[in-house]
Amino acid sequence: MSNRKIFVLDTSVLLYDKQSISSFPGNDVVIPIVVLDELDRFKEKPGMLGENARYINRFLDDLREKGKLSEGVGVDRDQVISVCTKSSSKVSDYTDLDHLELDKNDNKILATALYIKNTNEENEVILVTKDINLRVKCDALNIKAEDYYKDHINQNDFENMFSGVRTFETTKDKIDEFYQTKVLMKRDISDDLLENEFVIAKSESSSMIGINKSGFIRPLMSVDESFPIEAKNKEQKFCLHLLNDKDIELVTITGKAGTGKTFLTIVSAVESVMKKDKKRIVVTRTMQAVGKDIGFLPGDVNEKVEPWMGSIKDNFRSAYGSLMYYETMIQKGTIEITPISLIRGRTFNDTYIIVDEAQNSSIHELKTLITRVGENSKIILLGDIDQIDTPYLDAKSSGLSIVIDKLSALKETGHVHLEKGERSNLATKASRLL
């Protein structure tokens, strides 16, 4: 069998990453004709889906100048791209596709992949799709199928994902030295500590917590007496340090429901505006429903987004006793609520940006957002990677997971995972047991 493979791309892959069409060097990429029909329906949509659909259409149109797509056109890195109009309804002498509804696009893509497999015995044929159900169908029909792995975190990296905190054993003398001098050398604890990584050090009779800053372990930042809340556990102390450290421009906070992610972030953002460190707060998120979608929402952008911001309002009410601050800041434009799909082209200066439910965003959406951050701004990504509602994402491909994995070594970033639920005893137990 030839080492050259044939990758059949599903619509979901092209919409997820427009560069996927040219991401298989040394191999052949085939686009089923029905995929072009599906892309055509997305090209007018706002945001990343529309942009990606238009990009693929233009890319293929440009290839027409170089050759016939029906025969295959060579591109960079020894890759050949073609569009296939043919399909097969016969799996083998004993099995066919009569039991599938071939008027459905997914099944048409299956039939095209089957035709390519049946007519290319020398090449391994792989259908690449973000659609889990389509991959299962492929397996039932003996068609090799894969997820699109370009943005996946591998299993080993995922199992050892950066938590932002490490615990070490040390001597009582070192801990006493830390409390007396307010500093320890990084090498006294561990040479491989990352910048802004938190340290819990223990001896038989004492303990300490600190943060690695430029090769030194230092105490956590103290919160002003005027700050309206107190941390309820050490992880929340770590969280408040990251949220209030002006040198840290991007913060990722993960944890189950009720651990305080949104609450601590909202209060820190409001206090930052009150002290005039920032001029405004921008709250954004993907508009991904949990369970059955409620359908079309009337009104302008603010009215459409408002129902998705219930957690933000709940946390304002919890922190300040009412929604007075929230409503006043909304009216003055100090708080802006916007969906991620409308972020492209904007620049945020002097802004505290909060991305709620970031686990439902792809890395391409988060990259678009992070690269909008301007001068004197801070961006906070909040989420629980165990609760992903977007159909084509999982814990290893969530944008939030990838940001944590790829950016953990930067001095401008910090991460913490909140373990302990603080919402209520019932909420904590339910989150753990259900």
DAWO-V99142 format. One record per pair of residues at least 4 apart in sequence whose C-alpha atoms are under 6 Angstrom apart, sorted by the first residue. I is the first residue (numbers start at 0). GAP is how many residues later the second one is. D is the distance in Angstrom with one decimal. If there is no record, write none. Layout:
i/gap/d
I/GAP/D
I/GAP/D
//
This chain:
i/gap/d
0/121/4.7
0/122/6.0
1/120/5.6
1/121/5.4
3/23/5.2
4/22/5.2
4/118/5.4
4/119/5.0
5/22/4.7
5/23/5.8
5/119/4.8
6/22/4.8
6/118/6.0
6/119/4.9
6/120/5.8
7/21/5.9
7/22/4.8
7/119/4.6
7/120/6.0
8/22/5.7
8/119/5.1
9/119/5.1
10/24/5.4
11/118/5.7
12/116/5.7
12/117/5.9
13/4/5.2
14/34/5.7
14/37/5.5
17/34/5.1
24/52/5.2
24/53/5.9
24/54/5.1
25/52/4.8
25/53/5.1
26/52/5.2
27/51/5.7
27/52/4.7
27/53/6.0
28/52/4.8
29/51/5.9
29/52/5.0
29/53/5.6
30/52/4.7
31/51/5.8
31/52/4.9
32/51/5.7
32/52/5.2
38/14/5.3
41/8/5.3
42/7/4.5
42/10/5.0
42/11/5.3
43/6/5.7
44/5/4.5
45/4/5.4
46/294/4.5
47/4/6.0
54/4/6.0
63/4/5.9
66/6/5.5
68/4/6.0
68/13/4.7
68/14/5.5
69/12/5.8
69/13/5.5
71/8/5.8
71/9/5.2
71/10/4.2
72/7/5.3
72/8/5.3
73/5/5.7
73/6/4.3
74/4/5.4
74/5/6.0
86/24/4.9
86/25/4.1
86/28/5.0
87/23/5.1
87/26/5.9
87/27/4.6
88/7/5.6
88/8/5.0
89/6/4.3
90/4/5.2
90/5/5.0
101/5/5.4
101/6/5.7
115/4/6.0
116/8/5.7
125/18/5.0
125/19/5.3
126/18/4.6
127/17/5.8
127/18/5.0
127/19/5.6
128/18/5.3
129/17/5.4
129/262/5.2
134/10/5.5
137/5/4.8
138/4/5.7
151/244/5.5
151/245/4.7
152/5/6.0
152/243/5.1
156/4/5.7
162/253/5.9
162/254/5.8
163/33/5.1
163/251/4.9
163/252/4.8
164/32/5.9
164/33/4.6
164/34/5.9
165/33/5.3
166/32/6.0
166/33/4.6
166/34/5.7
167/33/4.8
168/32/5.7
168/33/5.0
168/34/5.9
169/32/5.8
169/33/5.4
170/32/5.3
171/31/5.5
176/4/5.9
177/4/5.0
177/5/5.2
177/6/5.8
182/34/5.5
182/35/4.9
183/32/5.7
183/33/5.0
184/31/4.7
185/29/5.0
185/30/4.8
185/31/5.7
186/4/4.8
193/215/5.8
194/17/5.6
194/18/5.8
194/216/5.4
195/15/5.8
195/16/5.2
195/17/5.9
195/218/5.7
196/14/5.7
196/15/5.5
197/12/5.8
197/13/4.3
198/10/5.5
198/11/5.1
198/12/5.7
199/8/5.9
199/9/4.6
200/6/5.6
200/7/5.3
201/4/6.0
201/5/4.3
209/7/5.8
209/8/5.3
209/9/4.6
209/10/5.6
210/6/5.3
210/7/5.4
211/4/5.5
211/5/4.5
220/20/5.7
230/5/5.1
230/6/5.3
234/183/5.7
240/4/5.9
247/164/4.6
247/165/5.4
248/129/4.6
248/163/5.3
249/128/5.9
249/129/4.9
249/130/5.9
249/163/4.8
250/129/4.8
250/162/5.7
250/163/4.9
250/164/5.7
251/128/5.8
251/129/4.7
251/163/4.8
252/129/5.0
252/162/5.9
252/163/5.3
252/164/5.8
253/128/5.9
253/129/5.1
253/130/5.3
253/163/4.8
254/129/5.2
254/162/5.5
254/163/4.7
255/128/5.6
257/163/5.0
257/164/5.6
257/165/4.7
258/159/6.0
258/161/5.7
258/162/4.1
258/163/5.4
259/4/5.9
261/4/6.0
262/52/5.3
271/5/5.2
271/6/5.7
272/4/5.9
272/5/4.9
272/6/5.6
277/72/4.8
277/73/5.5
278/71/5.5
278/72/6.0
279/54/4.5
279/55/5.9
279/71/5.2
280/54/4.7
280/70/5.7
280/71/4.8
280/72/5.8
281/53/5.8
281/54/4.8
281/55/5.9
281/71/4.8
282/54/4.9
282/70/6.0
282/71/4.8
283/53/5.9
283/54/5.1
283/55/5.2
283/56/5.9
283/71/5.0
284/54/5.5
284/55/5.7
284/70/5.4
284/71/5.2
285/54/5.8
288/4/5.6
296/7/5.6
298/4/5.3
301/4/5.9
315/4/5.9
316/4/4.9
316/5/4.4
316/6/5.4
328/5/4.9
328/6/5.4
329/5/5.0
346/25/4.8
346/27/5.9
347/25/5.2
347/26/5.1
348/25/4.6
348/26/4.9
348/28/5.6
349/26/4.7
349/27/4.8
350/26/4.6
351/25/5.8
351/26/5.0
352/26/4.5
353/25/6.0
353/26/4.9
354/25/6.0
354/26/4.9
355/26/5.1
356/25/5.8
356/26/4.7
357/23/5.8
357/24/5.5
357/25/5.1
357/42/5.9
358/24/5.2
358/26/5.4
358/29/6.0
358/39/5.6
358/41/5.1
359/28/5.6
359/30/5.5
360/4/6.0
360/38/5.5
361/36/5.6
361/37/4.3
362/4/5.9
362/36/3.7
365/4/5.9
384/10/5.4
392/4/5.6
392/5/5.6
393/4/5.7
401/4/5.9
402/4/5.7
403/4/5.6
420/7/5.0
425/4/6.0
426/4/6.0
428/4/6.0
429/4/5.4
//
